[in-house]
Amino acid sequence: MDREEFKNEDAVKQAVEEAKKQAEEAAQEEADQKEEAEESTGSEAEDTEASEEELSDADDPDEAKADPDADGEKKGFFGKKKKDKKDKKDIQIEELTDRVKRQMAEFDNFRKRTEKEKSAMFEVGAKSVVEKILPVIDNFERGLGSVTEDQKEDPFVQGVEMTYKQLMTVLEGLEVKPIEAVGKEFDPNLHNAVMHTEDDSVGENVVLEEFQKGYTYRDSVIRHSMVKVAN
């Protein structure tokens, strides 16, 4: 994980710690407010009861005993509807939680984008290296193609052949594969036709000869096959 990813993780942890701290401060503030309210309740209770008694005597007894409204909402003093109020602590927690979620989503998007960019950079670098190795493979094949039957038993020739085979095995493990050409139907996405000839013994657009091998890396063509096409 690189430095940018650590920074994003630290930012998320810091936001969570800050949310917890603010929630604790809000809870303490609410406890202090409740304590102050309880102290003042004793003196205000008597005045409130007296006011309610005067209002109940002045109003119609039937109306005073009326049920809540048809919609189910109770009315408070002077007929005003009571409204539920959200606690400040809950509001702060919701805001901070939403902020943390957004930061986590941004970090996840950054991580996915970084992984995709790394993968693309690796593929570009791998293709560049393979392109530089292909001429070496061509030279191996030219040299081995000129060896006579008598020379094949020579230890030097055998060593060169073993080196060539090992190189091809390594490339195959890296998902580098030669393009099939001779006897196949001409495909402009894979083959580069440098010569045409008429030959009734084969079908139309069939590759007769390959002058230079083509190669693919995963799903992309590194080098097209240079071929001769019939008809």
Phi and psi in degrees as a GROMACS rama.xvg file:
@    title "Ramachandran Plot"
@    xaxis  label "Phi"
@    yaxis  label "Psi"
@TYPE xy
-84.1601  179.241  ASP-2
-62.3754  -36.6096  ARG-3
-64.4024  -38.0248  GLU-4
-67.4763  -39.7868  GLU-5
-61.9436  -39.9827  PHE-6
-60.118  -43.8772  LYS-7
-65.4312  -38.5892  ASN-8
-66.5132  -41.5942  GLU-9
-61.4864  -38.8688  ASP-10
-64.3756  -39.8046  ALA-11
-66.9778  -44.6023  VAL-12
-62.4027  -41.4636  LYS-13
-63.2299  -39.0806  GLN-14
-65.089  -39.2703  ALA-15
-66.2737  -44.9476  VAL-16
-60.8845  -40.8382  GLU-17
-63.8668  -37.8409  GLU-18
-63.8324  -42.8371  ALA-19
-63.8409  -42.7639  LYS-20
-63.464  -44.3788  LYS-21
-66.577  -34.3556  GLN-22
-66.3639  -40.305  ALA-23
-65.4342  -40.785  GLU-24
-64.2789  -38.6065  GLU-25
-65.8673  -38.3277  ALA-26
-65.9246  -41.1999  ALA-27
-64.038  -41.3233  GLN-28
-63.0588  -39.4641  GLU-29
-65.9314  -40.1647  GLU-30
-62.6566  -40.6965  ALA-31
-64.17  -41.2324  ASP-32
-64.6811  -38.2544  GLN-33
-65.1538  -39.2113  LYS-34
-63.9341  -41.6549  GLU-35
-65.4944  -37.2388  GLU-36
-66.9862  -38.1887  ALA-37
-65.4658  -34.8357  GLU-38
-67.084  -35.5875  GLU-39
-88.4287  -8.07443  SER-40
-67.9082  -36.5078  THR-41
-59.2156  -42.7484  GLY-42
-76.9363  -29.2298  SER-43
-84.7254  -21.2317  GLU-44
-62.8465  -41.6035  ALA-45
-64.2997  -44.2582  GLU-46
-62.6456  -39.8163  ASP-47
-64.4801  -42.1662  THR-48
-64.1501  -40.2346  GLU-49
-64.7948  -41.0194  ALA-50
-65.2814  -39.3842  SER-51
-67.1917  -35.2729  GLU-52
-66.1389  -41.9196  GLU-53
-63.0719  -42.7054  GLU-54
-65.8334  -39.1553  LEU-55
-67.4949  -32.3327  SER-56
-71.8634  -36.1799  ASP-57
-76.9395  -30.9549  ALA-58
-85.7243  168.545  ASP-59
-68.0367  128.593  ASP-60
-57.6532  -36.6274  PRO-61
-65.7493  -38.5749  ASP-62
-70.802  -33.6572  GLU-63
-66.1902  -29.9709  ALA-64
-94.9598  10.5967  LYS-65
-64.0609  151.256  ALA-66
-73.4911  169.379  ASP-67
-60.6895  167.14  PRO-68
-58.4188  160.852  ASP-69
-61.0215  -30.2449  ALA-70
-79.0481  -1.8565  ASP-71
92.215  -0.179306  GLY-72
-92.373  127.211  GLU-73
-77.3959  148.471  LYS-74
-104.991  143.478  LYS-75
-96.5285  -150.787  GLY-76
-60.4069  134.182  PHE-77
61.4201  25.8455  PHE-78
76.4349  8.95277  GLY-79
-81.1814  139.785  LYS-80
-72.0728  137.294  LYS-81
-77.4976  139.307  LYS-82
-121.097  134.187  LYS-83
-74.1091  130.142  ASP-84
-107.776  137.013  LYS-85
-76.5682  141.926  LYS-86
-67.3585  141.261  ASP-87
-59.6217  -36.6404  LYS-88
-62.2962  -43.5538  LYS-89
-64.477  -39.1464  ASP-90
-62.9907  -44.0381  ILE-91
-64.8822  -39.459  GLN-92
-64.0228  -41.8486  ILE-93
-62.7652  -43.3547  GLU-94
-63.9955  -44.9735  GLU-95
-69.9603  -35.9684  LEU-96
-63.3652  -42.19  THR-97
-63.3351  -39.2875  ASP-98
-64.4948  -42.4729  ARG-99
-64.776  -40.7801  VAL-100
-61.6961  -41.4692  LYS-101
-65.88  -39.1862  ARG-102
-66.5385  -38.6755  GLN-103
-63.9966  -40.3714  MET-104
-64.7851  -40.9825  ALA-105
-64.6316  -39.418  GLU-106
-65.5951  -40.6803  PHE-107
-64.3651  -41.1969  ASP-108
-63.6559  -40.6351  ASN-109
-63.1667  -41.963  PHE-110
-63.1939  -45.4503  ARG-111
-65.1753  -40.9495  LYS-112
-64.3801  -39.6259  ARG-113
-65.6784  -42.6399  THR-114
-62.8885  -39.9509  GLU-115
-65.2758  -41.6575  LYS-116
-65.9733  -39.2614  GLU-117
-63.6252  -42.2298  LYS-118
-62.9627  -42.032  SER-119
-65.3461  -40.4991  ALA-120
-65.1991  -39.194  MET-121
-63.9409  -42.2404  PHE-122
-65.4647  -41.0121  GLU-123
-63.0768  -43.3533  VAL-124
-64.8336  -40.9503  GLY-125
-64.0135  -42.9285  ALA-126
-62.2765  -38.8895  LYS-127
-64.0441  -40.4192  SER-128
-66.7214  -43.1299  VAL-129
-63.8395  -39.3682  VAL-130
-59.0401  -35.32  GLU-131
-75.9259  -24.7183  LYS-132
-82.9632  -26.5878  ILE-133
-56.5676  -42.4233  LEU-134
-60.3359  -32.2882  PRO-135
-65.9156  -41.8126  VAL-136
-63.0274  -40.6515  ILE-137
-58.7067  -42.0206  ASP-138
-67.113  -38.7093  ASN-139
-58.6658  -46.5111  PHE-140
-67.5374  -37.7845  GLU-141
-64.0653  -43.8621  ARG-142
-64.9851  -45.2632  GLY-143
-69.1117  -27.9777  LEU-144
-71.5115  -22.2778  GLY-145
-91.4947  -1.34887  SER-146
-76.5545  132.361  VAL-147
-82.7984  170.214  THR-148
-62.2912  -36.7975  GLU-149
-68.9497  -31.9953  ASP-150
-80.7136  -13.4701  GLN-151
-65.3838  -22.9462  LYS-152
-84.6016  -6.14554  GLU-153
-67.0301  132.618  ASP-154
-58.3258  -36.1643  PRO-155
-64.5454  -45.1322  PHE-156
-63.0747  -40.9308  VAL-157
-63.9535  -37.1531  GLN-158
-65.3609  -41.131  GLY-159
-63.8217  -40.9996  VAL-160
-65.2608  -39.3826  GLU-161
-65.2156  -39.2584  MET-162
-64.6343  -40.9207  THR-163
-63.2749  -45.2322  TYR-164
-63.9898  -38.9983  LYS-165
-64.9423  -40.6583  GLN-166
-62.4723  -42.2709  LEU-167
-66.6951  -34.5776  MET-168
-66.1759  -40.7245  THR-169
-64.0531  -43.0451  VAL-170
-64.8114  -38.36  LEU-171
-64.1025  -37.2642  GLU-172
-64.9208  -25.2605  GLY-173
-90.0911  10.6381  LEU-174
70.3363  29.2822  GLU-175
-100.235  120.574  VAL-176
-130.939  144.221  LYS-177
-73.1849  148.028  PRO-178
-84.5918  131.67  ILE-179
-74.0424  133.905  GLU-180
-131.355  -63.7813  ALA-181
-60.9574  126.872  VAL-182
87.5461  -7.7973  GLY-183
-95.3471  159.891  LYS-184
-72.2224  138.829  GLU-185
-60.7561  129.299  PHE-186
-127.359  113.013  ASP-187
-62.1696  -19.0749  PRO-188
-76.4791  -18.7312  ASN-189
-119.552  -28.1959  LEU-190
-115.586  151.86  HIS-191
-121.279  105.003  ASN-192
-78.934  116.009  ALA-193
-108.003  -5.38646  VAL-194
-155.221  142.261  MET-195
-122.924  148.8  HIS-196
-148.562  156.504  THR-197
-96.953  125.532  GLU-198
-148.936  110.314  ASP-199
-74.4901  -11.6092  ASP-200
-79.5973  -12.4393  SER-201
-123.856  169.822  VAL-202
-77.4913  -177.502  GLY-203
-80.5898  140.668  GLU-204
58.1637  42.6589  ASN-205
-104.722  136.728  VAL-206
-76.4469  120.78  VAL-207
-92.8505  -36.6213  LEU-208
-147.144  148.115  GLU-209
-116.732  120.301  GLU-210
-88.7027  -32.0376  PHE-211
-147.242  132.693  GLN-212
-69.6847  143.905  LYS-213
-105.491  158.99  GLY-214
-138.564  150.875  TYR-215
-120.202  149.406  THR-216
-120.154  112.163  TYR-217
57.2614  -112.744  ARG-218
-105.666  7.34109  ASP-219
-118.124  151.243  SER-220
-87.6245  126.307  VAL-221
-87.6939  -41.737  ILE-222
-148.577  130.612  ARG-223
-74.398  150.22  HIS-224
-74.8129  133.061  SER-225
-91.7581  114.737  MET-226
-133.674  167  VAL-227
-111.445  130.82  LYS-228
-113.569  141.466  VAL-229
-94.1898  143.751  ALA-230
